Amino acid sequence: MLFICYLKLLKLKHLKFTVYVLTLALFFGCNSSNIKNGDIVFRGISNSELSEAINDVTQTSKRSNYAHMGVCEVENNTVYVYHADSKKGVIKEPLNKFCKTKETNYTVDVYRIKNATNTQIEIALKQAKKLIGTPYNTTYILEDEGVYCSEYIYEIYKTDSIFKLEPMTFKNPKTNAFHDGWIKHYAALGIEIPEGKLGCNPNGMANSNELKFIKSIQKNLTH
């Protein structure tokens, strides 16, 4: 009798452990359920200097803390993300790869455009596909060749005026001086910092009134 009770206790502990592991997997994993075509994914900062520089100078008073973004398409129950990668240019890759790279694990949140029609989404995704292979715009100046991550999303939804351009700043809000990361970035390019030029950024776009927050699909595991 005692042996049977012991076995039952072991089974109960095993069940609890299994539930615990599954809960962690759902919480920390890149859970793609309920994602729709046209949904926009925002990725948190990585440990790269440029990623931190983007986030530091574009912080808002709301919940966003992002340095990268892309747009989703669902194909045969698999979610893909179109985005402008700083090294590869505009690419299409599975959501799981977008969530986790060799460099780090990122926080990833999903937003949806309010009242977007299926036609609007279809047109945007067609435009997203046309731009695959476009190089990354390292100057962040709209007139220059290529697109940077938020510029890419702005462009594919440009005809619907979903997002608005605003004067860019590269200054640390705490000191009102140019951020060290941006000073190094533009010194390497050999051009002046384009302070005040029109542009966009992930944090600003995440706080657009045209978007609504859907869910977090991955929590940052390394920061």
C-alpha positions in Angstrom: 0.0 0.0 0.0 2.8 2.4 0.9 4.6 1.5 -2.3 1.5 2.3 -4.3 1.1 5.7 -2.6 4.8 6.4 -3.3 4.3 5.7 -7.0 1.3 8.0 -7.1 3.3 10.7 -5.4 6.0 10.3 -8.0 3.5 10.5 -10.8 2.0 13.7 -9.3 5.4 15.3 -8.9 6.2 14.3 -12.5 2.9 15.8 -13.7 3.6 19.1 -11.9 7.1 19.3 -13.3 5.8 18.6 -16.8 3.1 21.4 -16.4 5.8 23.7 -15.1 8.1 23.0 -18.1 5.3 23.5 -20.6 4.3 26.8 -18.8 7.9 28.1 -19.2 8.0 27.0 -22.8 4.8 29.0 -23.5 6.0 32.0 -21.6 9.5 32.2 -23.0 9.0 30.6 -26.3 8.2 32.3 -29.6 4.4 31.5 -29.4 3.0 32.3 -32.8 -0.7 31.5 -32.2 -3.3 34.0 -33.3 -0.9 36.0 -35.4 -2.5 37.3 -38.6 -1.2 38.6 -41.9 0.0 42.2 -41.6 0.7 42.0 -37.8 3.8 44.0 -36.9 6.4 42.4 -34.6 8.6 44.6 -32.5 11.9 43.3 -31.1 13.6 44.6 -28.0 17.2 45.8 -27.7 20.1 43.5 -28.1 23.6 43.8 -26.7 24.9 45.6 -29.8 25.9 49.2 -29.5 23.7 50.3 -32.4 20.6 48.6 -31.0 21.1 50.3 -27.7 21.8 53.7 -29.4 18.5 53.4 -31.3 16.5 52.6 -28.1 18.3 55.2 -25.9 17.4 58.2 -28.1 13.8 57.1 -29.1 12.4 56.2 -25.7 8.8 57.2 -25.1 6.7 57.6 -22.0 4.7 54.5 -22.9 5.6 50.8 -22.7 7.8 50.4 -25.7 11.4 49.5 -25.5 12.2 48.4 -29.1 15.1 48.6 -31.6 13.8 46.5 -34.5 10.6 45.6 -36.3 9.0 43.6 -39.1 5.7 42.5 -40.7 4.2 39.1 -40.5 2.7 36.7 -43.1 1.1 33.3 -42.3 1.8 30.6 -44.9 0.7 27.0 -44.3 0.4 27.6 -40.5 3.9 29.0 -40.4 4.5 32.6 -39.5 7.2 34.5 -41.5 8.6 37.9 -40.9 9.7 40.4 -43.6 12.2 42.9 -42.2 15.2 45.0 -43.0 18.2 43.4 -41.3 21.1 45.6 -40.6 23.5 43.1 -42.2 21.4 41.3 -44.8 19.1 44.0 -46.0 15.4 43.1 -46.5 14.8 39.4 -45.9 12.0 37.0 -45.2 12.5 34.5 -42.4 10.5 32.3 -40.0 9.3 34.0 -36.8 11.3 31.7 -34.6 14.5 32.8 -36.3 13.4 36.5 -35.9 12.9 35.8 -32.2 16.2 34.2 -31.6 19.6 34.7 -33.3 23.1 33.5 -32.4 23.6 36.9 -30.7 20.9 36.8 -28.1 17.2 36.2 -27.3 15.0 39.2 -27.7 11.7 40.4 -26.3 9.2 40.2 -29.1 5.8 41.8 -29.0 2.9 41.8 -31.6 0.8 44.7 -32.6 -2.0 45.0 -35.1 -3.2 47.9 -37.3 -6.7 49.0 -36.2 -9.4 48.7 -38.8 -7.1 47.5 -41.5 -8.9 45.8 -44.4 -7.8 42.6 -46.1 -7.1 44.6 -49.2 -4.8 47.0 -47.4 -2.9 44.1 -45.8 -2.6 42.3 -49.2 -1.2 45.4 -50.9 1.3 46.0 -48.0 2.6 42.4 -48.2 3.0 42.6 -51.9 5.1 45.7 -51.5 7.0 44.0 -48.7 7.9 41.1 -51.1 8.9 43.5 -53.9 11.5 45.1 -51.6 13.2 41.8 -50.6 16.9 42.1 -51.4 16.9 45.9 -50.9 20.1 46.9 -48.9 19.9 48.3 -45.4 20.0 52.1 -45.2 22.9 52.7 -42.8 22.6 56.5 -42.9 19.0 56.5 -41.8 18.4 59.3 -44.3 15.2 58.6 -46.2 16.6 59.9 -49.5 19.6 57.5 -49.4 19.8 54.0 -50.9 18.1 51.2 -49.1 15.7 51.0 -46.2 16.2 50.7 -42.4 13.8 48.6 -40.4 11.1 51.2 -39.5 11.5 52.9 -42.9 10.7 49.6 -44.5 7.4 49.2 -42.6 6.6 52.9 -43.2 7.1 52.4 -46.9 4.9 49.3 -47.3 2.0 51.1 -45.6 2.8 54.5 -47.0 -0.3 54.7 -49.3 -2.6 54.2 -46.4 -0.9 56.8 -44.2 -0.7 54.4 -41.3 2.5 56.0 -39.9 3.8 59.5 -39.9 7.3 60.8 -40.2 8.8 63.0 -37.5 12.1 64.9 -37.0 14.7 62.5 -35.9 17.0 63.0 -33.0 20.3 61.3 -32.1 20.7 63.0 -28.8 20.7 61.4 -25.4 17.6 62.8 -23.7 19.3 62.9 -20.4 22.2 65.1 -21.5 20.8 66.7 -24.7 24.2 65.8 -26.3 24.7 63.5 -29.2 24.7 59.8 -28.1 28.2 58.2 -28.2 26.9 55.3 -30.2 25.6 57.6 -32.9 28.8 59.7 -32.9 30.8 56.6 -33.6 28.3 55.4 -36.3 28.3 58.5 -38.3 32.1 59.1 -37.9 32.6 55.7 -39.5 30.3 56.7 -42.4 32.1 60.0 -42.8 29.0 62.1 -42.7 27.3 64.5 -40.4 24.6 63.3 -38.0 21.3 64.0 -39.7 19.7 65.6 -36.6 16.2 67.0 -37.4 15.7 65.2 -40.7 12.4 63.4 -41.1 12.4 59.7 -40.2 10.8 57.0 -38.1 11.8 54.5 -35.4 10.4 51.4 -33.8 9.5 53.0 -30.4 7.6 55.9 -32.1 5.7 53.6 -34.4 4.8 51.2 -31.6 3.1 54.1 -29.9 1.1 55.1 -32.9 -2.7 55.5 -32.3 -3.1 53.3 -35.4 -1.8 50.3 -33.7 -3.1 48.1 -30.8 -1.0 45.8 -28.7 -1.9 42.1 -29.1 0.5 40.2 -27.0 4.1 39.3 -26.1 5.3 36.2 -27.7 8.7 36.0 -26.1 10.4 37.5 -23.1 14.0 38.5 -23.1 16.1 35.7 -21.6 19.5 37.3 -21.5 18.9 40.8 -20.0 
